[in-house]
Each structure stands twice: as structure tokens, then as C-alpha cells.
Amino acid sequence: MITLERDYPPTTDVRTVFLDVCESLKLLNVCESPKLNTLYRTLTFKGQEIELSQKLSDLGVKEGDCFVLEPVTVGMLKKRICRERGIDPNTIRITYRGRALKDEELLEDLRLKDRDKLVIVTRTIGCRTFEVGMKSEHR
């Protein structure tokens, strides 16, 4: 758990806190790109993943409150994507290098490099399947 050591103004965004925490824990060197560090780690507050664009005042952070820095799983990434796109997390799969990823896999274990691509595969729920067959005619 991470307790805020600095006194941040309430209008501070969570991204600033996140980067300060990563810097203090020497996590910014986890990978080549600082952009990927936000993919590998997430801050949670009171058990909820928080978005980096949120302000501390929106969260109701008080002095002595704790944040938890957690590794990001594929399942957490799916939830982020689905929340932004307004779709059901059960309708997507994420693949990397042709392999479907399991929800419990950690993104940092994939050793992503800048410009690597994760592929999001969506499927429709509620559609019918039709059996297509050929009729054989006997004369």
C-alpha cells in the first residue's frame, strides 16, 4: 500500500500521483516506454481501479488514505476497454502474437515493446446459428 507522502492539492490528477509513485519506487525503468508503464500498473483506491484522468477531489482522498499499486491483468484491460466502448466484457477476447490471452495473465509478463499490438476480437451474443447442409437428391 502507498500512502501519499506529499500534500497534493485536491485538483491534482491521479496521473501525477501515479507517476510520482512509479518514480519513487523506481518503476519507470520497468520497460522502455513510460506509456507502457501505465499499461503494466494501475492504482486502486478503496478497492476500485481509478482512471488516471480523475482528480483527487473526485475520489474524496483524505490525508493518510492509501492507494495500492497493482499489476494489470488481461481481465482488467478488457474491463477498461469495455467501459470506454460501452460493450460487455464477455464479448471480447484479446490476442497477442496469435495467442488468446487468459484474463488472469499479467500484461508485464508479455514483455510488450513500444508499437506491439494487442488484437481485440469481438463476438456477437444472441445470434442464431444456422446449419447449412447440402441436400442429396436420389433418383
Secondary structure, DSSP 8 states (H G I E B T S, - for coil): -EE--S---TT-BHHHHHHHHHHHTT-TTSSS-HHHHHHHEEEEETTEE--TT-BHHHHT--TT-EEEEEE-BHHHHHHHHHHHHT--GGGEEEEETTEE--TT-BGGGGT--TT---EEEE--SS-------------
